Amino acid sequence: MTLEELKAKADQIKKDANAVIDGIDQNEMDEDAVNWADLSCTEVWLNLDDDKPSWMITVEEASPDSSNLAAYIHNELTRFGHDVWVRCEW
């Protein structure tokens, strides 16, 4: 992939992640500590350290322990064709 294609992929991942976040039913995610008013994907990273490059996103305004939220976003992003590791932080 060219640099422009990688940037476009990152932009699409961020757009799709925020669409997933916007569609979450807060009542179904009440186990995790989340600031729903400001929850969003703020960063997309490409990890080139491994044999196979991998994508990671940062979702801000959720506890780093928000495993249910992270798993939900990851699973929904696979429906968009993205294999992305999700990291939550305040």
N, C-alpha and C positions, 0 to 999 in steps of 0.2 A: 504494500500500500504506500502511496505517496503521502507526504506530510499533509497535504490538503485533504486527502481521503481520511486520514486519521483524525484530523480536526473535525471533519464533517461527522464521522462516527461518534466522536466524543460529544458533539453538540446534540446528536440524535439520542444518545444514551441519556443525557441530562434532561432533554425534553420529555422522553418517555418515562424516566424516573419521576419527574414532577407530575406527570399525568397520573401515574400510579398513586403517588402520594395524595394528590387532590381527590382521587376516587375512593380513598380508604374510609370505611365506616368506623368512626372513632369508638363506637360502642363495642366493636369486635376486637379492638386492640387496647382494652383497658388494663391489661396486665403490665404494660411497659410504661415507664415514665417518659411522657412526651409533651412538649409544648406545641400543641396542635396549631396555634395561631401563626407560628413562624416556621413550621416544619417544611424543609425543602432540601433538594439536592443542590449542593453548592460547588462541588468539585467532581471532576472525572479524571481518573489517572490511568495511564497505561504502564503496566509493569513489564519491563523488558529483561529482568534479571533471570527469569526462569527459562527453561528450554522452549516453552510455549508462552508467548505473550498473553497477559491477562489484564482485564479491565477491573477497576475498583471505583466506587463512588463514595462520597462523603455525604451523609444525610445529617444536617445540623438541626439542633433543637430536640434531640432525643438522647436519653441516657446511653452511654456506651454498652450498657447491659441489656439494651432493648433487642434481645434475640428474636422475639416473635415478630417485631416490626421488620427487622433486617431480613429475616427469612421470607416474610410475606412479599417484600419489595423484590428480593432476589427471584422468587418464584414467578411473580408477575412479569418481571423483565424478561424471563426466559420465553414467555409468550410473545414478546416482541422480537425474539431472536437474539437477545443479548445474554451472554454468560458473564455476569458481573458479581463481584464480591462487594457486599454492602457494609460500610462502616458507619456507625452512628456516633455522634458526639454532640456535646452541648455547645 
